[in-house]
Amino acid sequence: MKRLRGLSKPAWLALSAGAGAALAHPPFGFLPGLLGYGLLLALVDRTEGERPVRSAFWRGFLGGSAYFLIGCWWVAEAFFVDAAEQGWMAPFAVVALGCGLGLFWGAAAALYRAVRPTDCLLKVLVFAGALCLLEWLRGHVLTGFPWNLPGETWKAGSAPSQAAALVGAYGLSWLTVAAMAALAAPFAFGRRASTWSLFAGGVGVVAALYAFGAARLAHTLPVRADAPWVRVVQANVRQEAKYDVDKFQSIVDRYLRLTSMAPTRGRAPDIVIWPEGALPAAANDLFRPSAWTSAAIAHALAPGQTLLVGAYRQDEHATRIVYYNSLFALRRDGNELTPLGMYDKYRLVPFGEYLPLEGVLAPLGVKKMVHIGDGFTAGPAPRPMAAPGLPRVQPLICYESLFPGFTREGAKLGNGRADWIVNVSNDAWFGQTSGPWQSLNLSSYRAIEEGLPMVRATPTGVSAVVDGYGRARPGELLPLGAFGVIDAPLPPPLPPTPFARFGETAFWIMLGLSAVALVPALRRRP
């Protein structure tokens, strides 16, 4: 506490800048907080003394730590699922995650201050480039954790979010940071003609985001009459219940009851979707022909109906048993389940599904969240799942939905674009917090980037059917804690977006522009 009381005014302002930017994200939605990026630029630019780069790093670190502590505090909830064994780790994990990610913002601030252009326009361009370059690294280093990118502040499905179809979430991050820094220019660098011109430019960028998005949303495609109908099942099973063997039967019954119920609207669904880890048992046991669960699931499905369900599976290798987090496609034929396809999760959650540096951390008492064998093994690189009678689909299992370009890479490896995205997730780990709402927002950006509809299924919410513009229509979203189903026609895929065609090319052009803005500053240095 003495350390906190001893913070200088710039340090408190840096914390406020990061907090404001974090509170701009859904579900908070305090968009004026976006000006925190401009405030952070002003604070970093004004560092003086013998060690200005070090001071800039400290202010950037404080801003980033505040940003990520607010954006990721819900992680603590996962440790209380097994409170006796892991509850003690919750505060340490939240602080370590927030401050660890804050290092990226600190490095960006130090990079900016090391060159510090004198022209106001160049300041904005270099700051946006430095921060977004480090944000890109955050999304790639050690498997990456691209949670709450600045460009994903705009609510998915809103007008500004549509720019992700052009430049992706990283490109939209650059535009967002640059625009907010420009808006702060008259207050950060003095009120004169050049800074007011920058302010007008920032207003112009924001207005362009809204105008482009409004025009794009005005030309939506209608749902086809022959579109397949999907049913999303949300059984509202808390994560703690899955560790109680006495509740296994009741969990199965909840899913079966929702699967077999009469249509809530339209016609009977063609595809039923259960979330990641719906049933707390291995797929090898659940779906084998002699298992009672296999017969019960087949009975709950209508003849010819397809079930997509997340479950872990075992695979025996020569020396050990390995485990995969998988998505299965099963169809009822007669009174049995016929396997149609399978997808193994490619991007695993560090500390959740596997333990990095296990030899060092395990003796310290640090454990994985998921107590399955020695952790999960990553599957092959992603590609769409093609199965008889099932529209070509790209699975995204939980964590995978955070990564821009994941579906695009799958299309390249799978020799063709998917017709839709299915995102199964186990957000029951995060309880009644902001985490599941943020997860919905972030995963919906993958639909905008690719122009593909996305169906999202979670055990406790938030589940939704999202169109290629990132929107869930009325009646096609189940909030936290809801028990029920969504019956909806699958929205049509849009034509391939510029992002689907060219990936992050536009983002690298933006970073190139930031790099060019460095040249005058570097020339002036001895």
N, C-alpha and C positions, 0 to 999 in steps of 0.2 A: 504493500500500500504506500510506503514511503516513496517507492520508485514512481508510482502513478502520480502522487502529489507533486513530485519534482519535475514532471513533464513541463516543457516550455509551451508557450502559446502555439507556435507552429506545429509541435507534436500533437497537441489536442486538435488542431485544425486538420491535420493529416488523418487522425482517427475519424473525425467527423466526415471528411471527404470519402473515405472508404465505406463508412456506415451508410452515408447517403446513397452511394452507388449501389450498395447491396439492397437497400430498402426499395430501390426502383424496380427490382425484379419481382415477378409474380411469386407468391400470392399477395405481396404487400402492395406493389403497383404504385409507389410514390415516385412518379416520373421526374419531378423536380430534383430528386436525388441524383439524377444523371449529371447535374452540374458539378458533382463531386469530382469528376474527371478534370474539369477546368480548374477547380480549386487546388487539386493535387499538382497540376502543372505549375500554377503560380507559386506554390510552396517549394517545389523542387527547383524551380528556376531562380528563386531568391536566396538559395543557400550561399553563404559567404564565409569568409574566414580562411584559416589555413587548410582545412580539409573539406572543401565544398562537396566533393563527390561522396565522401563518407556521410556527410549530413544529408545529402540527397537520398542516399541508400536508406538511412534511418527513417526518413519521412515516407519514402515509398513503401518500406517494410511495414510501418505502422498503418498506413492506409490499406495495404493489401491484407494485413492480418485482421483488421476490423471487417473488411469486405468478406473474407472467407469465414471468419467466426460466425457472422450473422447468416451467411449463405449455407453453412455446413453444420450448424449446431445440432441439427437433427440426428447426426451420426451417433450422438450419445445414446439415443433410444435403443440402438441395436445391442449395446452392451448390457442393457437391463433385461433382455430376453432371458439370458442365463445370468441373472444378477449375482448369484452366489459365487460363480467362477470368474465372471468377467466384469461385473459392475464397477470394480475398483479402477478399471482402465478407462472408464468413460471420460472423466475430466481431462486426463492426460492425453487421450486420443484426440479430443476436440481441440485442445490447445496446440498439440503437435501438428495436427492437420492444418488448422488456421494459420499458425505461424510458419509452418513449412511452406505452404503455398504463398504466404506473404513474401517469402524470399524472392519469388519471381518478380513481384512488383518492385521490391527493393532493387533488384538487379536492373530492371527497366529504368528506374529513376536515376541510378548511378550512371547507366549508359547515356541517358539524355544529358545529365549534368557534365559528363566528361567532355562533351563537344559544345553544348550550349550555344546554339546559333544566336545571332544578335537581331536578325529580322524576325518580326512577329509571325509572319506566315510560316517561315521555316521552323520556328519554335513549335507551332502546332503540328506541322507535318512530321518533324522528328520525334516529338513526344508520342504521337499516335503510332508511328512505326515501332518505336522502342517498346511501348507497352504491349502492342499486339504481336510483335515478334516473340516476346517472352510468354504471352498467352498461348501462342502456337506451341512453344516448347513445353509449357505446362500440359498441353494436350497430347504430348508425344513421349516425354521423358519417363522411363520406367513404366511403360505401358500407357502412361498418360492418365490425366483426370480432368477432362475439359468440362467441368461443372460450372454453370453460370458464366459463360463467356459474355463479355460486355454487349455483344450484338444480340444476345438472346434475352436482353432486358425487356424488349418489346414483347408483349403477350402474343404467343403464337396464334395466327389467324387474324391479327390486327393488320392495318394497312402498312405500317413500317416494317413488320416482319416479312412481308412479301419480297423484299429486296434479297432475302436469302436465296430465292430461286435464281437470282442473277449471280451473286458473289459468294454465297455460302455464309455460314455463321461467322467465320473468321473475317471475311471481307466486310460483313455488316458491323463487326466489332470495330474495324478501322474507321469506317464511316461514322459510327456513333461516337467514338472517342474524339476524332478530329472535329466533329461538329460541336460537341460539348466544350472542347478546349477553345474553339473559335468564339463561342458565345461568351466565354469568360474573358476574352482578350482585353476589352476596354477597362475592366476592373483589375486585371492582373498586370497589364503593361502600360497603363496610362490612357486617358481618353484623348485620342487624337484621330485624325482622318484614317490612318492605316488600320488602327485597331477597330474602329467602327466599321470599316470595310470588311474586316474579318468577321465581326459580329453578324453583318448582313450575310456573309457567306455561310456561316453556321445556320442562320435562319433558313437560308435557301436550301441547304442540304436536308434539314428536317422537313421542310415543306415538300421537297422532291420525294422523300421517302413516303410521306402521306399521299401525295398525288399519284405516284406510281402504284402504290398498294391499292388505292381506291379504284384506279382504272383496271387493275388486274382482277380485283374482287367483283367488279361489275360484269365480268364476262365468264361467269362460272358455268360449268358443264352440268346439264341435268343428269339425274340417275337413269340409267337405261332400264327399260321395262324387263329385260331378260337378265338383269344383274343378279348374281347369287346373293342369298340372304345369309347373314351371319348372326350367331347368338354368342354374346360375351357373357360368361358366367362369373359372377363375383359372389363367392359364398361367405365372405366376411369371417374368415378363419384367422384368428390371431396367431402370431408366430409361436407364442408359448404353448398353445394347444397342440402343436405338431410334435412336441417332445413328450407328450403324455400318451402312452400306448393305450390307455383306457378310452381315449377319445378318437381313436382311429376310425372305428365304425361310424361314429356320428359325423366325422368329417366327410367320409365317403358318401354317406346318406345326403348330406347337404348339397354336394355336387350333383348327385344323381337326381335329386328332387328338382333342382333348377334346370337340369338338362332335359328332363322329360316333360316339363310343364307345357301347357298349350301356348301357342304364339301370343305374345302380348300385342302385336300389331303385324299387319301384312300377312305373309304366308309362313309356312313352316320353314325354319332355317335349313340351309344346305350344309353349313359349316358351323360347328360348335367349338368354342375356344375356351380352354381352361388356362389358368395362369402358370407361371413358373413355380415349380415345387408344389403343385396343387395338393398332391397326396404324399404324406411323409413315408415313402417306401421306395425301394429301387424298382425301376421299370421292369427289370428282369423278373421280379416277382409279381408286379401288378398286372402285366399284360400277357403272361404265359397262358396258353389255352386252358390249362387245368385250374387256373386260379379263380377263386370265387369273385374277385374284383373284376377280372376280365369278363366274366359272364354278366355281372351286374351292370357294367358300363355298356356292354353290347345291348342289354335289355333296355337301358335308358335311352339309347339312341334309336332313331327311326331307321328302318331299312334304307341303305344307301347313303345315310348321313355320315359326314366326315368329322372326326374329332381331332383338333390340334391341342396337345397337352404338354406342358413342361414337366419333366421328371429327370432324376439322375439315374444313370445306368452304370453297371459294372462291366468291365472287360478284363478277362484273365490273360495276362501276359506270361512269359516264361518264368519270371522270377517274382512277380507280384500282381496284385489286382489294382487296376487303375479305374478312376471314376470320371465320368463326363456329365456335365450339365447339358441336357439335351431337350430338343423339341421333337415330338413324335406326331406323325400323321397316321390316323387309324380310321378305318371305315367299317361300318357294320354290314356284313354280308351274311344273310341268313341269321343265325343266332350267334355268330362269332365275330371277333375283331380281325380285320385284315390289315397288316402293316402296309402303308403306302410310301413312307419316307421318313427320314430322320436327319436332324441337324444337330451337331455338337457345338457348343458355345466356343467361340474363338478367343474373345477378349475376356479374361478372368479378372475378378476384383482382387487387388492386392489386400492382404490381411482378412479378406472376406472368404475367398475361395481358395487362395493359396497364401503361404506365408513367405514373403521375401526374406532372404538371409536367415533361413530357419535355424541353421546351426548356431547363430548368435542370439536370435530373439527368443527361441523356444525355451532355453534354460532360464531366461529372465521372467518366464511366466506369460509371455505374450502368445496368444493362441488365435487360431482362425475363428471366424464367426460360425462357419459351417463345420460341424463335427462329423465329417464323412471321410473315413480312411485317412490318407496323408494329404488330403485336399484334392481338388479337381485337376484334370489334365486338359490343356487346350486342344480343341478340335482343329481340323484343317481350315485354311483360309476360307472366308465366307463366299457363298454363291447361292443363287436362288434354289428353292426346293421345287422340283417338278414331280407331280404325282398324278395318277389317272383321276380325272374328274375334278381336280383342284386347280384353280387359277394359279399360275406361276407366282410364288411368294418368296420374299426375302425375310427370313426370321431375324429378329433382333432380340436377344435374351438379355433383359435388364440393362446392365452396364454398357452393352454394345450400342444402345440407342443414344448415348452421349456423343458419339464420334461422327463428325461431319465426313461425308464421303464413304462411309462403311458400305452403304447399299450400292453406291457407284462402283466401288471396287469389286463387289460381288457380281455385278452385271458384267464387268470385264472378264472375270475369271469364269463365269458361268455362260459365256457366249450369248448374252441377251439380257434385256431388262426385265425385271419382275413386273407383274401386274399390280401388286400391292405389297404392303409391309405388315407383318404381324409382330407385335412387340409384347412378349410375355415377361412379366416382372413380378418379383416378390417384395413389394414395398411394405408388406406387413412388418418387416424388420423395423420400420421407422415410425410406426404407430400413428397417433393423431397429431402430426407435426406438419411443418411447411414442406418437408422433404418430398412426399408423394405429389403434391401440387406442382412443385418445381420440376419433378421428374416428368410429369405429363407435359409441361411446357417445353422442356428441352427435347424430349422425344418427338414432339409434334414438329419441331424444326426439321427433322429428317424428312417428314412428309413434304414440307414446303420446298426444301432443297431439291428433292427428286421429282416433285409433282406427282407423287403416288399417294393413294389413300393408305391409312394406317389403322389397324385395329389393335387396341391395347387392352390386355387382360391382366388384372392384379387380384390378389386374394381379398384385400380389404379396401381397395380404392387407391388411386382414382383410375377407373376403367373408362374407355371411350372408343367411339368410332370417329375417326378424324379424316377429313377429305384432303385432297392434294394441296389445299390452301392452308392447312393447319388448323381447321375449325372443326369443333364438335357441334353438330346441329342439336336443337332442342330435343330432349328425350333420348339422346345418344351419349349420355355421360352418367356414370354412377359415382357419387362423391364418396369421401371417406366414411367408412362404417356402414355403408349400404349393403343390404342383402337382396340380390335380385339379378336380373338379366337385362341385357340390351339386345333387342331384335331390330335389325336394320339392314337395308340393302347395301351392298358394298359400293361405295362411291366409285366413279369411273377414274381411271388414270388420266392425267393430263399429258399433253405432248411433252417430250423430254425438255427439261429446263436448260438454260445456259450452264447452270452449275452441273447438271447431270452430264452435259456434253464435255465441258472443259475443266471441271473440278475447281481447284483453288488457283487457277491461272490469274483471275482478276485480283485475288488477294496478294499474290506475289508481285503483280504490277504495282499495287498500292505500296507494298514494302519497297519496291524499286523507286517509287516516287519519293518516299521518305529517305532512302539512301542518297538520292540525287540532292535532296535538300541539305545533306551533310556537307557537300563539297565546299560551299563558301566558308563554312565554319572551319573546316580542316585546312583550307588554304591560308587562313589567317593565323593558324597556329605556327610557332617557330619550329 
